[in-house]
Every structure is written in structure tokens, then in C-alpha cells.
Amino acid sequence: AEPDTDEVFAQMTLVADAN
């Protein structure tokens, strides 16, 4: 199962916002 680019980007954005 390959992760969707949009979903991964959204997760990275949340992580970046959390930092």
C-alpha cells in the first residue's frame, strides 16, 4: 500500500505546526 502524497504532506504539515 503506497501512501498518498497529499495525505503524507498533510501529516508533515501537522507535525511542522506542532514543532
N, C-alpha and C positions, 0 to 999 in steps of 0.2 A: 504493500500500500504506500503510494507516494504522497507526501504531504502537499497540500495546495499552497502555492506561493503566497496567495492573498492571506490565507489563514496564518501561515508562518510569519508573514510581515506584520500582521495584526498582533500576534503574540509578542514579537520582538518590540513592537511599539509600546505594548503594555509594560513590558519589562523595563524598557528605557525610561518610561514615565515613572516607574516605581523607584528607579535608582535616584 
